């Protein structure tokens, strides 16, 4: 799988710092950012950032605002045409949603165990962002790596590229306290039931955060 190596995904590089700065500038040009709770993201160690998913810009906001390299899982269809080298260069990870694809799973676990940050949208696709349903990926990554899970609520990102006036929309990003998970040993089979339980606890916490912050001015 192309893109930055694990060391750069964990510790950063000059190229990734420049890419993150560019992402921040794009976000600031398209929206008035209101960010709260970034101190909840541990400064080191493996972290799974789980966020609700309303718009294409969600990943850009995570990548540009968090003060660590965030390797987000992104649908493989986005890695086509001129956008492909940009996404790969920014440490994003392509995922084939229509079939089992072990490569991004292995890379995600590797990044987390090395102390990096993985961005996951539990809904698996863009929707209303209420996180009324979720896929098991976040639970699997948490249990297989032992990384902390930080829920992140995103509001207003769908207006970043759809606005009808010159006035930039307000985009809010709120991070909550980390959810700790104990790592399953490599020689232990990780069954569906514990993965499903972990995934549901993550989904429920994220959904509550989104609901609690949706009407905050």
C-alpha positions in Angstrom: 0.0 0.0 0.0 1.5 3.3 -1.1 1.8 6.4 1.1 3.9 7.5 4.0 5.6 4.8 6.1 4.5 3.9 9.5 7.2 6.0 11.2 6.0 9.1 9.3 2.4 8.4 10.1 3.3 8.3 13.8 5.9 11.0 14.2 5.2 13.1 11.2 7.5 14.5 8.5 8.1 17.8 6.7 5.8 16.8 3.9 3.0 15.8 6.2 3.4 18.9 8.3 3.1 21.0 5.1 0.0 18.9 4.1 -1.6 19.4 7.4 -1.0 23.2 7.2 -2.5 23.2 3.8 -5.6 21.4 5.1 -6.0 23.9 7.9 -5.8 26.8 5.5 -8.5 25.1 3.2 -10.7 24.6 6.2 -10.3 28.1 7.4 -11.0 29.5 4.0 -14.2 27.5 3.7 -15.6 27.8 7.2 -15.3 29.5 10.6 -14.0 26.8 12.8 -15.0 26.3 16.4 -13.0 23.6 18.0 -13.4 22.3 21.5 -11.8 19.4 23.4 -8.7 18.8 21.4 -6.8 18.4 24.7 -8.7 15.2 25.0 -6.6 13.7 22.2 -3.6 12.1 23.9 -0.3 13.7 22.7 1.3 10.2 22.2 0.3 6.6 21.9 -2.2 4.9 19.7 -5.5 6.7 19.3 -8.7 5.8 17.3 -10.5 9.0 16.4 -14.2 8.1 15.7 -16.3 10.8 14.1 -19.8 11.1 12.6 -19.8 11.4 8.8 -21.9 14.0 7.0 -19.6 15.3 4.2 -16.5 14.8 2.2 -14.7 17.5 4.2 -15.0 15.6 7.5 -11.7 13.9 6.9 -10.0 17.1 5.9 -11.1 18.8 9.1 -9.7 15.9 11.2 -6.5 15.9 9.3 -6.0 19.7 9.4 -7.0 20.4 13.0 -5.7 17.6 15.2 -2.1 18.3 16.2 -1.0 14.8 15.1 -1.0 13.0 11.8 -4.4 11.4 11.3 -4.6 8.5 8.9 -8.3 8.2 8.0 -10.0 5.2 6.4 -11.4 6.5 3.2 -13.5 4.8 0.6 -11.4 3.4 -2.3 -13.5 5.2 -4.9 -12.0 8.5 -3.7 -8.5 7.3 -4.7 -9.2 7.7 -8.4 -8.0 10.4 -10.8 -5.9 13.4 -9.7 -7.1 13.2 -6.0 -5.4 9.8 -5.5 -1.8 11.0 -5.0 -3.0 13.8 -2.7 -4.9 11.4 -0.5 -2.1 8.9 -0.4 0.5 11.6 0.3 -1.6 12.8 3.2 -1.5 9.4 4.8 -5.1 8.5 4.1 -5.9 4.8 3.8 -8.2 3.4 1.0 -10.8 0.9 2.0 -12.9 -1.3 -0.4 -16.4 -1.3 1.2 -17.9 -3.9 -1.1 -15.4 -6.7 -0.2 -13.2 -7.9 2.6 -9.9 -6.0 2.3 -7.3 -7.1 4.9 -4.6 -4.6 3.8 -6.1 -1.4 5.4 -7.0 -3.4 8.5 -3.4 -4.6 8.9 -2.1 -1.1 8.3 -4.5 0.5 10.7 -3.5 -1.9 13.5 0.2 -1.4 12.7 -0.2 2.4 12.9 -2.0 2.2 16.2 0.4 -0.3 17.8 3.3 2.0 16.7 1.6 4.9 18.5 -0.2 6.6 15.7 -3.7 8.0 15.1 -6.3 6.3 13.0 -9.5 8.1 11.9 -12.6 6.0 11.6 -16.1 6.9 10.6 -18.2 4.2 12.3 -21.2 4.7 10.0 -19.1 3.5 7.1 -20.6 6.1 4.7 -21.9 9.6 4.6 -25.4 10.1 6.0 -27.3 12.3 8.5 -24.4 12.1 10.9 -26.4 10.9 13.9 -24.6 7.6 14.1 -27.8 5.6 14.5 -25.9 2.6 13.2 -22.3 1.5 13.0 -19.9 -1.0 11.6 -17.6 -3.2 13.7 -14.3 -1.7 12.5 -13.8 0.8 15.4 -14.4 -2.0 17.9 -11.9 -4.3 16.2 -9.2 -1.6 16.0 -9.7 -0.7 19.7 -9.5 -4.3 20.9 -6.7 -5.5 18.6 -4.5 -2.5 19.4 -5.5 -1.4 22.9 -5.6 2.2 21.6 -7.7 4.8 23.3 -10.9 5.8 21.4 -11.7 9.5 21.2 -15.2 10.4 20.0 -15.4 13.5 17.8 -18.6 15.2 16.9 -18.6 17.2 13.6 -21.3 19.8 12.8 -21.7 21.9 9.7 -19.1 20.3 7.5 -21.8 19.7 4.8 -22.1 23.4 4.3 -18.4 24.0 3.6 -18.7 23.3 -0.1 -22.5 23.9 -0.5 -22.9 27.4 0.9 -25.1 29.8 -1.0 -23.6 33.0 0.3 -20.2 34.5 0.7 -20.4 34.2 4.4 -18.4 31.2 5.7 -20.5 28.7 7.6 -19.7 27.8 11.2 -18.2 24.3 11.5 -17.9 22.9 15.0 -15.7 20.0 16.1 -16.0 18.7 19.7 -13.8 15.9 21.1 -14.8 14.0 24.2 -12.8 12.1 26.8 -11.0 9.0 25.6 -12.6 5.5 26.0 -10.0 3.0 27.2 -9.9 -0.5 25.8 -7.7 -3.5 26.8 -5.7 -5.0 24.0 -6.4 -8.6 23.1 -3.2 -10.7 22.9 -2.1 -11.7 19.4 -2.5 -15.3 20.2 -6.1 -14.8 21.3 -8.9 -15.2 18.8 -10.9 -12.0 18.6 -14.5 -13.2 18.2 -17.4 -11.3 16.8 -19.2 -10.8 20.0 -16.6 -8.8 21.9 -15.9 -6.8 18.7 -19.7 -6.1 18.4 -19.9 -5.0 22.1 -17.0 -2.7 21.8 -18.3 -1.3 18.5 -21.7 -0.6 20.0 -20.3 1.1 23.0 -18.3 3.4 20.8 -21.2 4.0 18.5 -23.5 4.8 21.4 -21.0 7.2 23.0 -20.4 9.0 19.7 -24.1 9.3 19.0 -24.7 10.8 22.4 -21.9 13.3 21.9 -23.4 14.3 18.5 -26.9 14.7 20.0 -25.7 16.6 23.0 -23.7 19.1 20.9 -26.0 19.5 17.9 -27.8 22.5 19.3 -24.9 24.2 21.0 -24.5 27.8 19.7 
